[in-house]
Amino acid sequence: MFPLGSVLFPHMPLQLRVFEDRYLVMLSRILESDPAEFGVVLIERGQETGGGEQRFRHGTLARIVQMVAPEGFVGLVAQGGRRFEVIDWLEEDPYPQAEVQELAELVWDDRLLPLRERAEREVRRALARASEFSDQLWPPDVELSGDPAAAAWQLAGIAPLGPLDQVSLLRSATMEQLLDSVIEYTAALGEAFPDEWPEEDDDQ
């Protein structure tokens, strides 16, 4: 398990610089397996380094897809996969470990396509507006997957939301709930900006 200060969503990339001894040990062990995966959970209280942090119970499996090892650290790229809930935290040896239960994958229904399109408009509008005030990790025109279920998770991942909202999205029980929440949370960001976002006709 790798507790972080950010949420990893299914179908989203994760870049890490690993330098703590305990996580270097973890990497050496998981690289012996195929696929090489580890769990990512959000830190509730505490820091990413040093240990002793408190963690949220919902997370995402990350599969390593690329790795480099320059002097002093290991750089890796992983891809978000299945969601899980922590059942029990185990003794660290020397890195965090847990017993987990996988969560069911959210099922796509083509009837949700108008809702997904609305969510995409809201997220892209929020990214464009937020970029006027601060640098954003994702540009408003970032390309999404052609798979509608993957794209729904990617919208959750690129939306300029705080970690508590992201954890709530990660816990979604249905695809409709995920998209509804993406729209709700993203639209609420308008209150953080001095000007209102331009209105768009949902039929366009």
C-alpha positions in Angstrom: 0.0 0.0 0.0 1.2 3.5 -0.9 -0.6 6.3 1.0 -0.5 9.6 -1.0 -1.7 13.1 -0.7 -3.9 12.7 -3.8 -6.5 10.3 -5.1 -5.9 7.8 -7.9 -8.9 7.0 -10.1 -9.4 4.0 -12.4 -8.0 4.7 -15.9 -5.8 7.5 -14.7 -2.0 7.7 -14.7 0.2 8.1 -11.6 3.7 9.4 -11.6 5.8 8.8 -8.5 9.4 9.5 -7.3 10.2 6.8 -4.8 13.1 7.4 -2.5 12.1 6.1 1.0 13.8 2.9 1.9 10.5 1.2 2.9 8.9 1.9 -0.4 12.0 0.8 -2.3 11.7 -2.5 -0.5 8.0 -2.6 -1.5 8.9 -2.1 -5.1 11.5 -4.8 -5.1 8.9 -7.2 -3.8 6.0 -6.3 -6.0 8.2 -6.4 -9.1 8.6 -10.1 -8.5 4.8 -10.5 -9.4 3.0 -10.1 -12.7 1.2 -7.8 -12.8 3.3 -5.5 -10.5 0.6 -3.7 -8.5 0.2 -1.8 -5.3 -2.7 0.0 -3.6 -3.0 3.8 -3.4 -5.1 5.4 -0.7 -5.5 9.1 0.3 -3.8 10.3 3.5 -6.4 11.7 5.9 -3.9 13.2 8.3 -0.1 13.3 8.3 2.6 13.4 5.6 3.6 11.3 2.7 7.1 10.7 4.1 8.1 9.3 7.5 5.1 7.1 8.3 2.5 7.5 11.0 -0.2 8.9 8.8 -3.9 8.2 9.0 -5.5 7.0 5.8 -8.9 6.8 4.1 -10.2 3.2 3.5 -11.1 3.5 -0.2 -8.4 3.3 -2.8 -7.3 2.1 -6.2 -4.9 -0.5 -7.5 -2.0 0.9 -9.5 -0.2 -1.2 -12.1 3.4 -0.3 -12.9 3.8 0.3 -16.6 7.1 2.2 -16.7 10.1 2.6 -14.4 13.5 4.3 -14.4 16.1 4.3 -11.7 18.4 7.3 -11.8 20.7 7.9 -8.8 18.9 8.6 -5.6 15.4 7.5 -6.4 13.1 5.4 -8.6 10.7 7.1 -11.0 7.7 5.1 -12.1 4.5 5.5 -14.0 1.5 3.4 -13.0 -2.1 3.1 -14.3 -5.2 3.1 -12.0 -7.1 -0.1 -12.1 -9.7 -1.7 -9.8 -11.1 0.0 -6.7 -11.0 -1.5 -3.3 -11.9 -0.9 0.3 -9.5 -1.6 3.2 -10.8 -4.3 5.5 -7.9 -4.2 7.9 -4.6 -2.5 8.2 -1.8 -5.0 8.8 1.6 -4.7 10.5 4.0 -2.7 8.4 6.9 -4.8 7.0 8.5 -2.3 6.6 5.9 -0.6 4.3 2.1 -0.3 4.8 0.1 -3.4 4.1 -3.6 -4.1 4.2 -6.3 -6.7 3.7 -8.6 -5.3 1.0 -11.9 -6.2 -0.7 -12.3 -5.2 -4.3 -15.3 -3.0 -5.2 -17.5 -3.9 -8.1 -16.8 -2.2 -11.4 -19.3 0.5 -12.4 -21.5 -0.7 -15.2 -22.0 1.6 -18.3 -25.4 2.1 -19.8 -25.7 3.9 -23.1 -28.7 5.8 -21.7 -26.1 7.7 -19.6 -24.5 9.2 -22.6 -26.2 12.6 -22.3 -25.2 12.7 -18.7 -21.6 11.9 -19.5 -21.6 14.6 -22.2 -22.9 17.1 -19.7 -20.3 16.1 -17.2 -17.6 16.6 -19.8 -18.8 20.1 -20.6 -18.9 21.0 -16.9 -15.4 19.6 -16.3 -13.8 21.3 -19.4 -15.5 24.6 -18.5 -14.1 24.3 -15.0 -10.6 23.6 -16.2 -10.7 26.5 -18.6 -11.9 28.9 -15.8 -9.5 27.5 -13.2 -6.6 27.9 -15.6 -7.2 31.7 -15.5 -6.3 31.8 -11.8 -3.7 29.0 -11.4 -1.7 26.4 -13.3 -3.7 23.2 -13.8 -2.3 19.7 -14.3 -4.8 19.0 -17.1 -5.6 21.4 -20.0 -9.2 22.0 -20.9 -8.8 20.1 -24.2 -7.2 17.0 -22.7 -8.2 13.9 -24.7 -10.4 11.3 -23.1 -10.7 7.6 -23.7 -13.1 6.4 -26.4 -14.5 4.0 -23.9 -17.4 5.8 -22.1 -16.9 4.1 -18.8 -13.2 4.9 -18.8 -13.9 8.4 -19.9 -16.3 8.9 -16.9 -13.5 8.0 -14.5 -11.1 10.2 -16.4 -13.5 13.1 -16.0 -13.5 12.5 -12.2 -9.7 12.4 -12.3 -9.1 15.6 -14.3 -11.8 17.8 -12.6 -10.1 20.5 -10.5 -11.6 19.2 -7.2 -10.2 18.8 -3.7 -9.3 15.4 -2.3 -12.4 15.0 -0.1 -14.6 15.4 -3.2 -12.4 13.0 -5.0 -12.7 10.4 -2.3 -16.5 10.8 -2.5 -16.4 10.2 -6.3 -14.2 7.1 -5.8 -16.8 5.6 -3.5 -19.6 5.9 -6.2 -21.9 2.9 -6.2 -23.2 3.4 -9.8 -22.0 5.1 -13.0 -25.0 7.4 -12.8 -24.0 8.5 -9.3 -20.5 9.1 -10.4 -21.5 11.3 -13.3 -24.1 13.2 -11.2 -21.5 13.9 -8.5 -18.9 15.0 -11.1 -21.5 17.5 -12.4 -22.5 18.7 -8.9 -19.0 19.1 -7.5 -17.7 20.7 -10.6 -20.5 23.2 -11.0 -20.1 24.2 -7.4 -16.6 25.4 -8.2 -18.2 28.4 -9.9 -18.6 29.9 -6.5 -14.9 30.1 -6.0 -14.4 32.3 -9.0 -15.3 36.1 -9.2 -17.0 35.7 -12.5 -19.7 33.3 -13.6 -19.0 30.7 -16.2 -20.8 31.2 -19.5 -24.0 29.2 -19.7 -24.3 26.6 -22.4 -27.3 24.9 -23.9 -27.3 21.2 -22.9 -28.8 20.4 -26.3 -25.8 21.8 -28.2 
